[in-house]
Amino acid sequence: MSPNIQEISKTKDSFSLKELNVMLKKKNKSIPTKFLYDDLGSKLFEKISNTKEYYLTRTEEDILNKYSTKIINESDAHELLELGSGSSKKTKLLILEALKVKKNLSYVSFDISEKALKMSYNQLKNISSDLNIKLIKGDFINDLEKLEQINKPRLYLFLGSTLGNFNNDTAIKFLSKISKKMKKADFFLLGIDKIKNKEIIKAAYNDTAGITEKFNKNILNVINKEYNLNFNPEKFDHIAEFNEDKSQIEMYLQALSHQKINSKQENIEINLGEKILTEISRKFSDTSIQSIFKDSGLEIVKNFSDVKKYYSLYLLKSI
Ligand SMILES: C[S@@+](CC[C@H](N)C(=O)[O-])C[C@H]1O[C@@H](n2cnc3c(N)ncnc32)[C@H](O)[C@@H]1O
């Protein structure tokens, strides 16, 4: 039986072909990162998570293995609400811990990708009859206001360094919305990738098996399907480079030839060597992330990290 998915918005409704055309006609071209995640994109992201180079998932999982009991005891939540949940594989550690102390625990998995929601459901459906699973398909940038309030304590989760995909303004707007939604008894657990040796960072986005390359190129298949375009992914190279000034990985698709893309509106031209930005992944210092928390109305309750200080899980409260 397929799981019940509540759909609170359609991607296409919140982003028009006109807006995409504007982004692709600019000198600095880009495609919104959310289009990386269709069914195939979600499966490829899972595979990336398991590559030897992608230390992020492994490290976050290690921290959760070590500190889940502390996090659950501190938050005392009746509901775990995860934004951009992906497969919820790591979240299972927290849920199992919460089930030790709570009967009738709720877990809300919120993601733009139906495939991710189904993976999440399959991950969790058999773990306990005390767990109530709710799946919501929506956009965490546009639809946060649509999430219903509950009376009992809630633990918000935003894992996998997904905040790193937002520029500073978007990060502050997004976190401020969550902070405003949080009640006194609510907590927020946020996973952040930290600044480290840039070769280690770069390798994570350039795995030798070429899975990140497939994941990146697939964004063109997704927009082809959504907006009836005719990009050929094979006419692009995968580039993931570290921008030291901004302390972020920038993932691009670089044109291997001059190309004309047909669209129902204006046609798009891409010159040989031109790059289209598909994702940023920011790496934070303690100071840079603390300044974002301050501007978003959040305060740190605890910072859980690994021995190498590669990654941090911040437990936060609304001020
Ligand atoms: C970097 S992955 C992290 C997945 C998971 N949290 C983890 O830690 O492995 C980002 C997740 O956010 C989802 N996502 C991306 N953009 C989104 C958006 N605008 N609204 C909702 N979900 C989104 C993707 O489908 C994907 O599951």
The ligand as an ORCA input file, in Angstrom:
! r2SCAN-3c Opt
* xyz 0 1
  C      20.971     17.885      1.445
  S      19.523     16.899      1.389
  C      19.430     16.392      3.105
  C      18.520     15.226      3.338
  C      18.450     14.740      4.788
  N      17.947     15.777      5.681
  C      19.806     14.277      5.256
  O      20.284     14.811      6.251
  O      20.366     13.364      4.653
  C      18.247     18.111      1.225
  C      16.827     17.577      1.351
  O      15.937     18.719      1.290
  C      14.927     18.496      0.312
  N      14.641     19.811     -0.286
  C      15.434     20.542     -1.102
  N      14.845     21.725     -1.384
  C      13.653     21.728     -0.736
  C      12.602     22.679     -0.613
  N      12.664     23.864     -1.218
  N      11.538     22.350      0.167
  C      11.468     21.147      0.807
  N      12.440     20.208      0.725
  C      13.522     20.498     -0.030
  C      15.514     17.512     -0.666
  O      14.514     16.780     -1.351
  C      16.388     16.640      0.239
  O      15.669     15.574      0.760
*
